[in-house]
Amino acid sequence: MDEKRKAYLKQYKKHYQAKRVNLTLSPDEYREFLREAKNTKLTTYVKNLALAGLHSQTVIPENLETELKTLRFAIRNIANNVNQIAHYSNLVRMVSTANENNLLQHIKQLEEAVEEYTKGKINQRKNDN
């Protein structure tokens, strides 16, 4: 093999090849992680937790994620209805700008309530463990 190819492969392996990391857990820690991972492979679950922690993100449990999807869908429907009201009010000039702003304020409050609910559920889950 020529020297350029060897150098190229060395650089490639240094930057692009996956690295293996070993982690040692006590039996209790292992069972706890296994219980939390549920339908996910344990290594995938631990990796996702580590990456989320590295990027200061929160891992949302699957059941809570399902609830959030339902809430997001409802909020988007409400926002769509508000958009339709605004469009209609522009056509007939019956709804004032203050009323439109009031509707938008309510949507903002709803989004904040969902965010607080989510944080509370995650904190409650942490405290339960």
WORA-V989573 format. One record per pair of residues at least 24 apart in sequence whose ideal C-beta (glycine too) atoms are under 6 Angstrom apart, sorted by the first residue. I is the first residue (numbers start at 1). GAP is how many residues later the second one is. Records with the same first field share a line. If there is no record, write none. Layout:
I=GAP, GAP
This chain:
64=57
71=43
75=35
79=28
